[in-house]
């Protein structure tokens, strides 16, 4: 009986490889991994359809690596997420290969056990590069070295031509990061970075902050950050406490919470019954419900912050506002039309029950539900449409209940 060789499946090895890395293990659980022959090594990107992070990897590449190298490559890819390389566009007018090398150099100072092909500050062609700098700091260094090697190569080519020993066509040096000339590009794939539309990129940036918060929590519970350096710990903690631009998140939420509205039209040919039945014209229109907590624990400053941003949101879409405390009064529900400006208003001032707006939204067939609140009440029943929570930074750090639904923190004075 002939045995068929099993192909390498990274998913079956990841937990073992990251056993001593609780922080990176937590990140890994939230990143989809898929084998692909489209890339020679590995790479992370934002999936433009789901706005979630995914890691593509080449089975043959990983099969040839030792366990230590496999772990290092995994960590390398996760650092690209942490350092915001995937969701940020490269500087204007910059050669993408130079930017790729700069991003790798910014990461690899923090990792041991990488394959020889990796670019590491202080090693090989980068021996004179200081470690622990940002990609922006490494970029001009890479550009300068690239130019120096090009000039040197051209000079050697001309010299050979004058001596009759060559054609004079000098080529830039090539290397693998271990010595000799500077490599032409990074060892991993950076395809698709920054190519998602701005709304998808903004959503992905907020998503990685959620992932990092969970990873920090897991590391703290394990009482170990593994190989994460002190510098990176500080960067991570700073990134998850930075201000969220929740207007962009709301915009994305509105644009993605859409459903198809179809109506007959004789102007469009029916694909199945040509010229017999009218075709269908599809338009996209989201029905968004925004429940505003009017309970006594929600301050006037919070309400003011909510309404200020909803005025900005109204520039993009029409939505339904549902004031609530322990109940929803249907007579107080109103439509906030696109382009309208409204002042803050308090029409209720009781306790808080999230079941009340959830039941109302569930009964009305909305496409999306955003709850603006201090979150000071028990966890509500399930929502029939996607639901998201908006609160202040203070209450986001002290939630009354735990939820897997998205929670966005905003700044509020007072």
Secondary structure as UniProt FT lines:
FT   HELIX           10..12
FT   HELIX           14..17
FT   TURN            18..20
FT   HELIX           22..29
FT   STRAND          32..35
FT   STRAND          42..46
FT   TURN            48..50
FT   STRAND          53..57
FT   HELIX           59..63
FT   HELIX           67..82
FT   TURN            83..87
FT   TURN            92..93
FT   HELIX           96..108
FT   TURN            109..110
FT   TURN            116..117
FT   TURN            121..122
FT   HELIX           124..126
FT   TURN            127..128
FT   HELIX           135..162
FT   TURN            163..164
FT   TURN            191..194
FT   HELIX           198..222
FT   TURN            226..227
FT   HELIX           230..240
FT   HELIX           246..256
FT   STRAND          259..269
FT   TURN            274..276
FT   STRAND          278..285
FT   STRAND          288..293
FT   TURN            296..297
FT   HELIX           300..313
FT   TURN            314..316
FT   STRAND          319..324
FT   HELIX           330..332
FT   STRAND          334..336
FT   TURN            338..339
FT   HELIX           354..364
FT   STRAND          368..372
FT   STRAND          386..392
FT   HELIX           393..397
FT   STRAND          406..410
//
